């Protein structure tokens, strides 16, 4: 089914369940790689994971030709991360069971199983629903899917389909490959009345046409690979997960199809481990936690994809932005604030109207001129650069902005904070000389690491993408820029994958994915050299010979967008934010209302010392404690008659349990030290 897989692989996102969660697809089809292939180990515990614990992920080299590359750097085989030290498991807890979860890249056998499962599912659907028309059905990161033109399917239908799949698997039917002429393929497709297959056939350029049969009962256009017989599939390691709507070819003007998602593994134990992982991801879903913890919302009255930051979420955003600005100032950046709209002509010059129009909102007419909501910040920063004549002595020039941009997304593609229509980029641009590229890129990598480490992100997947076939700029500058990016990565000591030809048409780039507590990878930071916009806007500087020269322009973002990064943080921490980021750090809990006056005095003192605190009373103490735990408040200061008399508080930590009784000043000092050191009390 390679032919169909190529057609389906245009979507970068894998939706494991339309009603549960979405994770980024990490299928990397780069032409060459500097990293070996890996298998992944998930350490699965019988107990539920605490909010900020991590499923332990180990990687080892696969036994394959790719892993023996002499150019591949050594990659440590330690766990990606262990449970946070604040949540160490008691010694008497049962030993964890380690399950190997292979990937499509590390196990061709698994890929064949998943590919064949897609065919078996399609065969089962057409047995149960004879009028259903088949379209495409590829393997994907954790399983497979198939799109059908049929009546809406229900969960009850999925159970029937799975039972029919089990019957097909138990019959041990052979998978037979056949090559036919294009004419013969057309004749067979017309005979069974499959219009979508005819369209697929027209898109296939290679001859002869390959077909795979399941026994003598069902066939599909396909290039393979598959298992030898359906009996090679362990039916207890296969599960149908969900059904969702999907437009044919991803085009909203074309028919809405029924997409069935399934997962398949080599063993039943692997399936159980995967389902455990999936449940943990469901528990961490930022959309649910965002509502439960009152962090953000998306209001229907305002429109889809437009984020409302609630007071608690806004506190976290402020802390992120404040830290971001502080680190950027230390690295020599200057800050900008630029408009949210500009004349349409600006976007014509930048090329966005010609190449990016489908992702932009419609223009608005103001006093006979067309204006455009900005989809990017780059043209604005160039206009600031152009405001004066720059000399070679001025370089490097580093400008940064937390700039809100607006991009048109189909309503069906919107997803919590991960896919929105208005978001704030931590955007920056560096203008420099050719011989400064390497040092500037290395500086960006250092800054990126410094920022990400604050949030506990220590493991990255790094990709270096080089010149594509169609590009702007001369050979010399491409070679210099690519070499500078490579040298900066080598100096940093980060292993990376080389994606030959994967760069943008206007320059090479470095992409960085962060790994969260569940081992999922999220596209985050980007460093991009640009030869295009300096030319389009005709920017220049005066060199030492008083000649005009074109500067090098570097785009870079560390967090990507604040909204998406916040969503990642919520899921990474499971809403259990560390003390320095927690919107409410301490909740004061009186045993009875008699202590409320003293509690208000303590509250005022906490706030005056910069501690984010609040007072809750009016209910029994056990319920107040349970509520604080449920709302993931890091610290509770309990006050009874003895505390009032001695001027103290009794502290209970969500992470460490009872911390004992201490003076108010001692508590304040402990909290301030923990915030300063990014630790817990």
Secondary structure as UniProt FT lines:
FT   HELIX           2..8
FT   TURN            9..10
FT   STRAND          13..17
FT   TURN            18..20
FT   STRAND          21..24
FT   STRAND          38..44
FT   TURN            51..52
FT   STRAND          57..61
FT   HELIX           65..68
FT   TURN            70..71
FT   HELIX           85..87
FT   TURN            91..92
FT   STRAND          97..101
FT   TURN            104..106
FT   HELIX           108..128
FT   TURN            130..131
FT   STRAND          133..134
FT   STRAND          139..140
FT   TURN            141..142
FT   STRAND          143..149
FT   HELIX           155..170
FT   TURN            171..172
FT   STRAND          174..180
FT   HELIX           182..192
FT   HELIX           195..203
FT   STRAND          209..214
FT   TURN            215..217
FT   STRAND          218..221
FT   HELIX           230..232
FT   HELIX           235..237
FT   STRAND          238..247
FT   HELIX           248..250
FT   TURN            252..253
FT   STRAND          256..264
FT   HELIX           268..283
FT   HELIX           286..292
FT   TURN            293..294
FT   STRAND          296..298
FT   TURN            300..302
FT   TURN            304..305
FT   STRAND          307..309
FT   HELIX           311..330
FT   TURN            331..332
FT   STRAND          334..335
FT   STRAND          341..343
FT   HELIX           344..350
FT   HELIX           352..355
FT   HELIX           357..359
FT   STRAND          364..366
FT   TURN            367..368
FT   STRAND          369..373
FT   HELIX           378..385
FT   TURN            386..387
FT   HELIX           392..394
FT   STRAND          397..406
FT   HELIX           411..413
FT   TURN            416..418
FT   STRAND          422..432
FT   HELIX           434..436
FT   HELIX           437..453
FT   TURN            454..456
FT   STRAND          460..465
FT   HELIX           475..492
FT   STRAND          497..499
FT   TURN            500..501
FT   TURN            505..506
FT   STRAND          509..515
FT   TURN            517..518
FT   STRAND          521..530
FT   HELIX           533..536
FT   TURN            537..538
FT   STRAND          541..542
FT   TURN            544..545
FT   STRAND          548..549
FT   STRAND          552..561
FT   HELIX           562..573
FT   TURN            574..575
FT   TURN            579..581
FT   STRAND          586..590
FT   HELIX           593..595
FT   HELIX           596..608
FT   TURN            609..610
FT   STRAND          613..616
FT   HELIX           621..630
FT   TURN            631..632
FT   STRAND          635..639
FT   HELIX           641..646
FT   STRAND          648..653
FT   TURN            654..656
FT   STRAND          657..663
FT   HELIX           664..677
//
